[in-house]
């Protein structure tokens, strides 16, 4: 992952930011660690939801149904069409 920041020379103010993900392939250990982290995040969200009775995944005023549809669709398309070891993200 590379992050670039562009600033205005005269004022030092931020002008632009760009983030590029380069193709990569995780080792088996890295994939196992990532899977464990995702499982822990999911468990924490589920526990928070049980405690409050509200979704902890999105801000309180969010339309949870619309957010779930939108972000789940993005995840599905990313998994379907991207090859992480070949494509930029």
C-alpha positions in Angstrom: 0.0 0.0 0.0 1.3 3.4 -1.0 -0.2 6.7 0.2 0.6 10.0 -1.5 -0.1 13.4 -0.1 0.0 16.6 -2.2 0.3 19.9 -0.5 0.3 23.5 -1.7 3.8 24.9 -1.4 2.8 28.4 -0.5 0.5 27.5 2.4 1.3 23.9 3.2 -2.4 23.1 2.9 -3.5 19.6 1.8 -4.4 19.6 -1.8 -4.9 15.9 -2.6 -4.5 12.4 -1.2 -4.2 9.1 -3.2 -4.0 5.5 -2.0 -2.8 2.7 -4.2 -2.8 -1.0 -3.3 -0.4 -3.0 -5.3 -0.9 -6.7 -6.2 0.1 -9.1 -3.6 -0.3 -12.7 -2.4 -0.6 -13.4 1.3 1.4 -16.3 2.8 -0.6 -19.0 4.6 0.3 -17.5 7.9 -0.8 -14.0 6.9 -4.1 -15.4 5.5 -4.7 -17.3 8.8 -4.0 -14.2 10.8 -6.3 -12.1 8.6 -9.1 -14.7 8.9 -8.7 -14.7 12.7 -8.8 -10.9 12.9 -12.0 -10.8 10.7 -13.6 -13.5 13.0 -12.7 -11.4 16.1 -14.1 -8.3 14.5 -17.3 -10.1 13.6 -17.7 -11.5 17.1 -17.1 -8.0 18.7 -19.8 -6.5 16.4 -22.3 -9.3 17.2 -21.6 -8.9 21.0 -22.1 -5.1 20.8 -25.4 -5.6 18.8 -26.6 -8.1 21.4 -25.9 -5.6 24.3 -27.5 -2.6 22.6 -30.0 -4.2 20.4 -28.7 -2.0 17.6 -26.3 -2.5 14.7 -22.8 -1.5 15.8 -21.5 -1.7 12.2 -22.8 1.6 11.0 -23.5 5.0 12.6 -26.7 5.3 14.7 -28.7 7.2 12.2 -27.8 5.0 9.3 -30.3 3.1 7.1 -28.9 -0.3 8.1 -30.8 -2.2 5.4 -29.5 0.1 2.7 -25.9 0.0 4.1 -25.9 -3.8 4.3 -27.2 -4.1 0.7 -24.7 -1.6 -0.7 -21.5 -2.8 1.1 -22.3 -6.5 0.8 -22.8 -6.0 -3.0 -19.4 -4.2 -3.2 -17.8 -7.1 -1.3 -19.4 -9.7 -3.5 -18.3 -7.9 -6.7 -14.7 -7.4 -5.4 -14.5 -11.2 -4.6 -16.0 -12.1 -8.0 -13.9 -9.8 -10.2 -10.6 -9.0 -8.4 -7.6 -11.2 -8.3 -5.7 -9.9 -5.3 -2.3 -11.2 -6.6 -2.8 -9.6 -10.0 -5.0 -6.5 -9.7 -4.5 -3.1 -8.2 -7.0 -2.0 -5.6 
